[in-house]
């Protein structure tokens, strides 16, 4: 956060920089919130209620009524989220979250909204998340990578604008980054994008574009989380990362909240399951043994931990 705030000094778009910094605050606070909660069931229930409302609105829109404004490039069944793709990705992540807690009853009203949104990317992320419930192995990353390549080639052949944006963002990478929230304004003002590109549609590429070497910090944390395959929330993060290969879930408030809360909860589980405290105690014991020259018995740090 400090580095992102400092990057405003070389960001040529003050408005975009402040907005990008605000989005990063949402990401950081969501991660922190997840690290403080012992259970996410109530969070998922609340998200499911909001998703059910959006799904119901989508059904009304499908019947020919339009009670809410939607984006011009969206299908008419966008629910309360303004864009049908956003609704599909949000509902897909909520469904994966509910599956991890076996809250099947909450899933039923979300399905119409997901179906009506007609987003292939959302269905792919849902499929990866569902698969991760039963296959908790790191080789599942191979499937995720293959899926990302399929979408990449698909978009490169059918969506010239998106390919242009990806290429332009890659060519403009710099060591220190271009500044928080700088992506859209800089590419457009420099004439490198045919339209005003709000996001890269690839979370990793956008982090690298805006923060440069500092993007390694969230990358390291997320990599650690991805290798915690036994964590209950792991399928959510897998679905979130899959979505981030061809979309921008990290920069949409609801999807970012779901993914980062799950990641924070996984880090909390790792810190409290005894392994971290065991390591710290073993280091202290070793230092005491070195300084005093006495044999200090290594008692398991897991003793007494429920």
C-alpha positions as CSV (number, residue, x, y, z in Angstrom):
1,X,0.0,0.0,0.0
2,X,2.9,2.4,0.8
3,X,4.5,1.6,-2.6
4,X,1.2,2.1,-4.4
5,X,0.7,5.5,-2.7
6,X,4.3,6.5,-3.6
7,X,3.6,5.6,-7.2
8,X,1.2,8.5,-7.5
9,X,4.3,10.7,-7.7
10,X,5.1,9.4,-11.2
11,X,1.5,8.6,-12.3
12,X,0.4,10.9,-15.1
13,X,-3.3,10.4,-14.3
14,X,-4.1,11.7,-10.7
15,X,-7.7,10.6,-10.9
16,X,-6.9,7.1,-12.1
17,X,-4.1,6.9,-9.5
18,X,-6.4,7.7,-6.6
19,X,-9.1,5.3,-7.9
20,X,-6.5,2.6,-8.3
21,X,-5.3,3.1,-4.8
22,X,-8.8,2.9,-3.5
23,X,-9.3,-0.4,-5.3
24,X,-6.1,-1.7,-3.7
25,X,-7.4,-0.7,-0.3
26,X,-10.5,-2.8,-1.0
27,X,-8.2,-5.7,-1.9
28,X,-6.0,-5.3,1.2
29,X,-8.9,-4.9,3.6
30,X,-10.7,-7.9,2.2
31,X,-7.6,-10.0,2.7
32,X,-7.2,-8.7,6.3
33,X,-10.9,-9.4,7.0
34,X,-10.5,-13.0,5.9
35,X,-7.5,-13.4,8.2
36,X,-9.5,-12.4,11.2
37,X,-12.5,-14.7,10.7
38,X,-12.7,-18.2,12.1
39,X,-15.5,-19.1,9.7
40,X,-16.8,-17.7,6.4
41,X,-20.2,-19.3,6.4
42,X,-22.1,-16.1,7.4
43,X,-20.1,-14.2,4.7
44,X,-21.2,-16.7,2.1
45,X,-24.8,-16.6,3.3
46,X,-24.8,-12.8,2.9
47,X,-23.3,-12.9,-0.5
48,X,-25.8,-15.6,-1.6
49,X,-28.7,-13.4,-0.5
50,X,-27.4,-10.5,-2.6
51,X,-26.7,-12.9,-5.5
52,X,-30.3,-14.2,-5.2
53,X,-31.7,-10.7,-5.5
54,X,-29.6,-10.1,-8.7
55,X,-30.6,-13.4,-10.1
56,X,-34.3,-12.6,-9.6
57,X,-33.8,-9.2,-11.3
58,X,-32.1,-11.0,-14.2
59,X,-35.2,-13.2,-14.6
60,X,-37.4,-10.0,-14.7
61,X,-35.1,-8.6,-17.3
62,X,-35.3,-11.8,-19.3
63,X,-39.1,-11.5,-19.3
64,X,-38.8,-8.1,-21.0
65,X,-38.8,-5.6,-18.1
66,X,-35.7,-3.4,-17.4
67,X,-36.0,-2.0,-13.9
68,X,-32.3,-1.1,-13.7
69,X,-29.7,0.4,-16.2
70,X,-27.2,-1.9,-17.8
71,X,-24.0,-1.3,-19.8
72,X,-24.4,-0.9,-23.5
73,X,-22.1,-3.9,-24.3
74,X,-23.9,-6.2,-21.9
75,X,-26.7,-8.7,-22.4
76,X,-30.0,-7.6,-21.0
77,X,-29.9,-10.0,-18.1
78,X,-27.2,-8.3,-16.0
79,X,-29.2,-8.3,-12.7
80,X,-28.1,-5.6,-10.3
81,X,-24.5,-5.7,-11.4
82,X,-24.8,-3.4,-14.5
83,X,-22.9,-6.0,-16.7
84,X,-24.0,-9.5,-17.4
85,X,-20.4,-10.9,-17.4
86,X,-19.8,-9.3,-14.0
87,X,-23.0,-11.0,-12.7
88,X,-22.0,-14.4,-14.1
89,X,-18.5,-14.2,-12.5
90,X,-19.8,-13.1,-9.2
91,X,-22.5,-15.8,-9.0
92,X,-19.9,-18.5,-10.1
93,X,-17.6,-17.6,-7.3
94,X,-20.4,-17.5,-4.7
95,X,-21.6,-20.9,-5.9
96,X,-18.0,-22.3,-5.5
97,X,-17.8,-20.8,-2.0
98,X,-21.2,-22.3,-1.0
99,X,-20.0,-25.7,-2.3
100,X,-17.0,-25.6,0.0
101,X,-19.3,-25.2,3.0
102,X,-22.0,-27.6,1.6
103,X,-24.6,-24.8,1.7
104,X,-26.5,-26.2,-1.2
105,X,-29.9,-24.6,-0.4
106,X,-28.4,-21.1,-0.9
107,X,-27.2,-22.1,-4.4
108,X,-30.6,-22.8,-6.0
109,X,-31.7,-19.1,-6.5
110,X,-28.3,-18.2,-8.0
111,X,-28.5,-20.7,-10.9
112,X,-31.0,-18.7,-13.1
113,X,-28.9,-15.6,-13.0
114,X,-25.8,-17.6,-13.9
115,X,-27.5,-19.3,-16.8
116,X,-29.1,-16.2,-18.2
117,X,-25.8,-14.3,-18.2
118,X,-24.3,-16.7,-20.7
119,X,-20.7,-16.3,-19.8
120,X,-18.3,-19.1,-20.9
121,X,-15.6,-17.7,-18.7
122,X,-17.8,-17.9,-15.6
123,X,-18.7,-21.5,-16.4
124,X,-15.1,-22.4,-16.8
125,X,-14.1,-20.9,-13.5
126,X,-17.1,-22.7,-11.8
127,X,-15.9,-26.0,-13.4
128,X,-12.4,-25.5,-12.1
129,X,-13.6,-24.7,-8.7
130,X,-15.9,-27.7,-8.7
131,X,-13.0,-29.9,-9.8
132,X,-10.8,-28.5,-7.1
133,X,-13.3,-29.7,-4.5
134,X,-12.4,-33.3,-5.3
135,X,-8.9,-33.1,-6.8
136,X,-6.7,-31.4,-4.3
137,X,-3.4,-31.7,-6.2
138,X,-1.1,-29.1,-7.6
139,X,-1.2,-30.7,-11.0
140,X,-4.6,-29.2,-11.3
141,X,-2.7,-26.0,-12.2
142,X,-1.9,-27.6,-15.6
143,X,-5.6,-27.8,-16.4
144,X,-5.9,-24.1,-15.3
145,X,-3.0,-23.1,-17.5
146,X,-4.4,-25.0,-20.5
147,X,-7.8,-23.4,-20.0
148,X,-6.1,-20.0,-19.9
149,X,-4.3,-20.7,-23.2
150,X,-7.5,-21.8,-24.9
151,X,-9.1,-18.6,-23.9
152,X,-6.0,-16.6,-25.0
153,X,-6.0,-18.1,-28.5
154,X,-9.8,-17.8,-28.7
155,X,-9.6,-14.1,-27.9
156,X,-6.6,-13.5,-30.1
157,X,-8.5,-14.8,-33.1
158,X,-11.9,-13.3,-32.4
159,X,-11.3,-10.2,-30.3
160,X,-8.6,-8.0,-31.9
161,X,-9.2,-5.3,-29.3
162,X,-8.4,-7.5,-26.4
163,X,-5.3,-8.9,-28.1
164,X,-4.2,-5.3,-28.8
165,X,-4.6,-4.4,-25.1
166,X,-2.6,-7.4,-23.9
167,X,0.2,-6.7,-26.3
168,X,0.3,-3.0,-25.6
169,X,0.4,-3.6,-21.8
170,X,3.2,-6.2,-22.2
171,X,5.3,-3.8,-24.3
172,X,4.9,-1.0,-21.7
173,X,6.1,-3.0,-18.7
174,X,8.7,-1.2,-16.5
175,X,10.8,-2.1,-13.5
176,X,9.1,0.2,-11.1
177,X,5.7,0.1,-12.7
178,X,3.6,2.9,-14.3
179,X,1.7,3.7,-11.1
180,X,-1.5,2.7,-9.4
181,X,-4.5,2.8,-11.7
182,X,-2.4,4.0,-14.6
183,X,-3.2,1.3,-17.1
184,X,-6.3,2.6,-18.9
185,X,-5.4,6.3,-19.2
186,X,-1.8,5.8,-20.2
187,X,-2.4,3.3,-23.0
188,X,-5.3,5.3,-24.4
189,X,-3.5,8.7,-24.2
190,X,-0.5,7.2,-25.9
191,X,-2.6,5.8,-28.7
192,X,-1.7,2.2,-27.9
193,X,-5.2,1.0,-27.5
194,X,-8.1,1.3,-30.0
195,X,-10.6,2.0,-27.2
196,X,-10.4,3.2,-23.7
197,X,-9.3,0.0,-21.9
198,X,-10.6,0.0,-18.4
199,X,-8.7,-3.2,-17.4
200,X,-6.1,-5.5,-19.0
201,X,-8.4,-8.6,-18.6
202,X,-5.4,-10.4,-17.0
203,X,-4.8,-9.7,-13.3
204,X,-1.2,-10.7,-13.3
205,X,-0.3,-8.5,-16.3
206,X,-2.1,-5.5,-14.8
207,X,-0.4,-5.9,-11.5
208,X,3.0,-6.0,-13.3
209,X,2.1,-3.1,-15.5
210,X,1.0,-0.8,-12.6
211,X,3.4,-1.9,-9.8
212,X,6.5,-3.4,-11.6
213,X,8.8,-5.2,-9.2
214,X,6.4,-4.5,-6.3
215,X,3.9,-6.9,-7.9
216,X,6.0,-9.7,-6.6
217,X,4.6,-9.2,-3.1
218,X,1.0,-10.2,-3.9
219,X,2.3,-12.8,-6.3
220,X,4.3,-14.5,-3.6
221,X,1.3,-14.5,-1.2
222,X,-1.0,-15.8,-3.8
223,X,1.4,-18.5,-4.8
224,X,1.7,-19.6,-1.2
225,X,-2.1,-19.7,-0.9
226,X,-2.4,-21.8,-4.1
227,X,-0.1,-24.5,-2.6
228,X,-2.3,-24.9,0.5
229,X,-4.3,-27.6,-1.3
230,X,-5.9,-28.9,1.9
231,X,-7.5,-25.6,2.9
232,X,-11.3,-25.6,2.7
233,X,-11.2,-22.3,0.7
234,X,-8.7,-23.6,-1.9
235,X,-11.3,-24.2,-4.6
236,X,-12.5,-20.6,-4.4
237,X,-9.0,-19.3,-5.0
238,X,-8.5,-21.7,-7.9
239,X,-11.7,-20.5,-9.5
240,X,-10.6,-16.9,-8.8
241,X,-7.2,-17.3,-10.4
242,X,-8.7,-19.1,-13.4
243,X,-11.0,-16.1,-13.9
244,X,-8.1,-13.8,-13.6
245,X,-6.4,-15.3,-16.7
246,X,-8.9,-13.8,-19.1
247,X,-10.9,-11.3,-17.0
248,X,-10.3,-8.9,-14.1
249,X,-11.9,-10.3,-10.9
250,X,-9.2,-8.6,-8.8
251,X,-10.5,-5.2,-9.9
252,X,-14.2,-5.8,-9.4
253,X,-15.3,-5.1,-5.9
254,X,-17.4,-8.2,-5.2
255,X,-15.2,-10.8,-6.9
256,X,-12.1,-9.3,-5.4
257,X,-13.8,-9.4,-1.9
258,X,-14.7,-13.1,-2.3
259,X,-11.2,-14.1,-3.6
260,X,-9.2,-12.1,-1.1
261,X,-11.4,-13.1,1.9
262,X,-10.8,-16.7,1.0
263,X,-7.0,-16.1,0.6
264,X,-6.9,-14.3,4.0
265,X,-8.7,-17.2,5.6
266,X,-6.2,-19.7,4.2
267,X,-3.3,-17.7,5.6
268,X,-5.1,-17.6,9.0
269,X,-5.5,-21.4,9.0
270,X,-1.8,-21.9,8.2
271,X,-0.7,-19.5,10.9
272,X,-3.0,-21.2,13.5
273,X,-2.6,-24.8,12.8
274,X,0.5,-25.2,14.9
275,X,3.2,-25.4,12.1
276,X,4.2,-21.7,12.3
277,X,4.3,-21.7,16.1
278,X,6.2,-25.0,16.1
279,X,8.8,-23.4,13.8
280,X,9.1,-20.3,16.0
281,X,9.5,-22.4,19.2
282,X,12.1,-24.6,17.6
283,X,14.1,-21.6,16.6
284,X,13.9,-20.2,20.2
285,X,14.9,-23.5,21.7
286,X,17.9,-23.8,19.3
287,X,19.1,-20.3,20.2
288,X,18.8,-21.0,23.9
289,X,20.8,-24.2,23.5
290,X,23.5,-22.4,21.6
291,X,23.8,-19.5,24.1
292,X,23.7,-21.6,27.3
293,X,25.4,-24.7,26.1
294,X,22.8,-26.9,27.8
295,X,20.7,-29.5,26.2
296,X,17.2,-28.2,25.8
297,X,14.6,-30.8,25.1
298,X,12.6,-30.2,22.0
299,X,9.0,-30.5,23.1
300,X,6.4,-30.7,20.3
301,X,4.8,-27.3,19.8
302,X,1.6,-29.0,18.9
303,X,1.0,-30.3,22.5
304,X,-2.1,-28.9,23.9
305,X,-3.2,-27.3,20.7
306,X,-6.8,-28.3,19.7
